[in-house]
Amino acid sequence: MKSKTWIFKDILSSHRIKAFDSLLSRRLPASKATKHLQVGEHFLFFPPSFEKLDRDGYFNYQNPAILLGNPDLRYRRRIWGQGELIQYLPVNLDQEYTCHESIKYVKKLRDDHIVCIERSVLQERPENVSSATSICLLERRVLMYTNSFANKIAVKVPVEKEKYKRLISFTITDMDIVAYGQMSLNPHRIHWDKEYSRHVEGYDDIIMQGPFSVQLLLKCIQPLLEKPIKQLRYRNLNYIYPNTTLSICQSLNSSSRKYTFQVRDLQETNLVYLKADVFC
């Protein structure tokens, strides 16, 4: 695989952050006014500036066929599986930042391929400053490319396996999913085209974006933490369909430095959509 790096610039507009808050304003408390980007809010920015899309409506430059130079590698679905965020420096709103994106690795797993993407959010420094750039935020996201249809059987965990407390619950609608796709400039068809999602990829409906679920979790938990979030590791376990009532839960096994959170189904309490470890 050839080494590749892509560079995107974006102005981190406070208006887009306010738009995200207003999307959920009737269900969640408003975020406190701040001059800085909160952890997870960068998902709304730095969309790729390429015009060419795959048949699923998403950008094809991360596709294993392109990365490995093998046009025979064709996949039915791409899945946002897991990721990590590390905050190094504050990121100011209403300023321009640069995102350097690269491919950390491409791995073959049986008939599938795993692609790990690394993104660094940088603040350009004036020439008279010793360091030309400073990394403010480092992100790794892991995508799986597969020809299997979407799994109809949800992954469930035994209720008694882990004790937790429920923090807040709310329902996600189809319009929430569509609106988030517009805010983040995400053209992936599984988030807005119901017929495509059902008949081509095998879902029951459109599904919630992986970044949306992570950003939503962070929006709910940040006011509860006494210290700033320095690092987040998360894993998506199940698809989230429209009209699902989510419960944000905290594990009772959390420590003073590491907190473990889950996004669960309110009715089916053994159905977990997302798990995350947060470090302060």
ABEGO torsion letter per residue (X at the ends): XBBBBBBBBBBBBAAAAAAAAAAAAAABBBBBBBABBBBGAAAABGBBABABBBAAGBBAAABAAAAAGBAABBBABBBBABBBBBBABBBBBGBBBBBBBBBABBBBBEABBBBBBBBBBBBBBBAABABABBBABBBBBBBBBBABBBBABBBBBBAAABBBBBABBBBBBAAAAAAAAAAAGBABAAAABAAAAAAAAGBABBBBBAAAAAAAAAAAAAAABABBBABBBBBBABBBBBGBBBBBBBBAABBAABBBBBBBBAABAABBABBBBBBX
